[in-house]
Amino acid sequence: MAGRPLHATEAWHLIRQLARSDMIGPYPADSPDGAALTLLGDGSWHLHRDPADAVVADLLACFLPLCHPALAPLVYAQVGQSLDGRIATVTGASHYINGCDGLDHLHRLRAIADVVVVGAGTADSDNPQLTVRRVDGDNPDRAIIDPRRRVSPDQVVFDQSAAPTFRLVHDAPCRADEIQVTCESATVTPADIIRCLQARGYRRIFIEGGGQTVSRFLHAGCLDHLHLIVAPMIIGSGIPALQLPEIDELDGALRPETVPFRLGSDYLFDMRFRPPPA
Ligand SMILES: NC(=O)c1ccc[n+]([C@@H]2O[C@H](COP(=O)([O-])OP(=O)(O)OC[C@H]3O[C@@H](n4cnc5c(N)ncnc54)[C@H](OP(=O)(O)O)[C@@H]3O)[C@@H](O)[C@H]2O)c1
């Protein structure tokens, strides 16, 4: 590799460009200095410039598998948890478990998404905005899984000025911002939700939380990546991160390929469920 080193701002700009593109080949295509990287049709890439430091190298290694156009459509999730596997206290307080770098990472995950999805529990208890505020980037559209319509329409997320937001419901829509998920059974499954979102043109779907929602998508085999962001904190009680049906033997445990990254005071475990490109 040669040329100027690739710095963090430039690398992030490049990642955002990939997330909005369908093109395989050199990026950026119109750079007077030549391409920084070339994407290959099998989901891999060649870097033409050295990352300026280990943080930039990690940024690329972590986000290129999420943004590579050959790997879309893609579904990824995150969980920000304590060392003892909690995402909130018993009262639902979760602000903030993760440190600054962990939170920046969360906002980056939003910024590359076409749509960010949360369960009714999170929309209800956190009153989240689900916008991109800590890093450069556009707000994704926002979807709330709320078949029972229990989340108040007054929650800030339903303010359509920041980004289009809709409620995913089971039966016929009652309001303009509701979308009916067509189901193959009596309940709304993660696969039904993904089909519904992909049919509306969303190629990069980010399941942000909470624990029940991410667990359902994981159990249904609907995730390509799960980013577990672990903060050096022990809560000791509270809302669990992942909960799957009980197993008796460890043969039944999931053992995904897992790539660790350091995020300041937090640790990120990038679990990759999709088989790597041949
Ligand atoms: N640390 C983090 O990374 C993080 C991230 C997000 C949230 N949180 C915290 O997590 C807590 C909320 O998490 P949670 O696990 O209790 O709830 P949740 O996952 O946000 O929401 C669960 C609810 O969403 C609906 N839902 C989700 N998937 C569904 C499906 N496939 N079909 C039908 N309904 C579905 C159901 O609503 P109904 O019960 O109405 O049917 C379900 O009870 C909050 O305290 C929040 O602060 C933490």
The ligand as an ORCA input file, in Angstrom:
! r2SCAN-3c Opt
* xyz 0 1
  N     -28.531     -1.106     26.492
  C     -29.071     -1.203     25.291
  O     -28.411     -1.455     24.284
  C     -30.545     -1.003     25.159
  C     -31.100     -0.836     23.878
  C     -32.484     -0.676     23.772
  C     -33.256     -0.711     24.917
  N     -32.671     -0.871     26.142
  C     -33.480     -0.978     27.351
  O     -34.229     -2.154     27.211
  C     -35.463     -2.018     27.899
  C     -36.561     -2.508     27.004
  O     -36.208     -3.797     26.523
  P     -37.198     -5.011     26.570
  O     -36.435     -6.249     26.257
  O     -37.937     -4.938     27.862
  O     -38.270     -4.645     25.443
  P     -38.164     -4.400     23.863
  O     -37.354     -5.472     23.224
  O     -37.786     -3.006     23.576
  O     -39.689     -4.524     23.444
  C     -40.307     -5.776     23.562
  C     -41.735     -5.661     23.037
  O     -41.715     -5.305     21.659
  C     -42.770     -5.975     20.997
  N     -42.144     -6.915     20.048
  C     -40.837     -7.061     19.782
  N     -40.644     -7.994     18.841
  C     -41.842     -8.463     18.520
  C     -42.290     -9.448     17.611
  N     -41.479    -10.148     16.822
  N     -43.609     -9.690     17.547
  C     -44.448     -9.016     18.325
  N     -44.081     -8.049     19.202
  C     -42.796     -7.788     19.292
  C     -43.555     -6.708     22.076
  O     -44.528     -5.797     22.510
  P     -45.867     -6.271     23.294
  O     -45.400     -6.760     24.633
  O     -46.696     -5.037     23.392
  O     -46.499     -7.339     22.484
  C     -42.483     -6.949     23.131
  O     -42.965     -7.152     24.417
  C     -35.588     -0.560     28.276
  O     -35.356     -0.445     29.661
  C     -34.482      0.123     27.523
  O     -33.932      1.179     28.279
  C     -31.341     -1.025     26.280
*
